[in-house]
């Protein structure tokens, strides 16, 4: 498999062509300040705004309890939103039952009906809608051929392979021809080879049926390689919505910088910005990193930080750090291979880094960093301090320009929204 950065830039080229064809179409989904708070007081989603045109593949990523599944369930109508509105096509479906929203949801677990064969499993949603026998037969035949299920239409689920079961779940959703396809981590738990095969099938399906796919997953590599846009969630709060390449090169905060990439970004917390000898440096634990002109020019408030108590977080991706004849002295503590490339865990006293290169455990090495590709974040808000430059590819979507609230504000809001224990008891 090629390195993640290469894959992201392949998707960057594809995304540009997809945006060209989709951005003039009407929005197939629009969320207006959608929130979800459970009766227990647990916050699942906070004021989500999103606009999706027809025929787009967007991934929703985040860690455990980030709100990915809750978002899909609220869009589908399985759960009600606490606040906000949901518009599908030109219809406000906020109070509409799930069966009347014209969406198909594909889950991670096997949801096929065990007592009926593949044909009837695929046809089941159409029969519920009282479609004619001729239409049902036509739709089932087409999707079965599309997914290579023609030979197993007469079999029951217990006689199918794992691949065939998941293909049948895809076919059942596609046969309905809904406005939206909601996929809740449908490839989780599958073997690497099967997952890769089904991933390719899903990408091709989305292109062929020209549907709007919303794909929730914990696997960031999966999201970056499949989607044309990615929505990053953390504890119910949207962090950033953008193309894979823009997320990779222009993360809006430390969470996005950490989540997007493999291995994860090296962070140097609570670093000082030093101005001396006509130049600027980021300094931590006695180590100085010179800030190049392209970083200084994008750091518009740099003098508010230089030689003051205001701290920054410096982020450098492992692929932008290397072993060299000169640099920071360190000791190799581990060596590993990730996505076909060699990386080293290095201990530099009070600092530690993951860098690209080959060496043996215990070797003494020197590390250099390509600071032209560094990230700088405020230590309190954890928001980026760098403005976008000409390398940022504009998509035409307003949500790409949204700046999330700072980490400190987000934590304060989460604490404020939690129900007191006494109130929780009253609700039981």
Secondary structure, 3 states (H helix, E strand, C coil): CCCHHHHHHHHHHHHHHHHHHHCCCCEEEEEEEEEEECCCCCEEEEEEEEEEECCCEEEEECCCCCCHHHHHHHHHCCCCCCEEEEEECCEECCCCCHHHCCEEEECCCCCCCCCCEHHHHHHHHHHHCCCCHHHHHHHHHHHHHHHCCHHHCCCEHHHCCHHHHHHHHHHHHHHCCCCEEEEECCCCCCCHHHHHHHHHHHHHHHHHHCCEEEEEECCHHHHHHHCCEEEEEECCEEEEEECHHHHHHCCCEHHHHHHCCCCCCEEEEEEEEEEECCEEEEEECCEEEECCHHHHHHCCCHHHHECCCCCEEEEECHHHEEEEEEEEEEEEEEEEEECCEEEEEEEECCEEEEEECCCCCCCEEEEEECHHHCEEEECCCCEECCCCCCCCCCCCCHHHHCCCCCHHHHHHHHHHHCCCHHHHHHHC
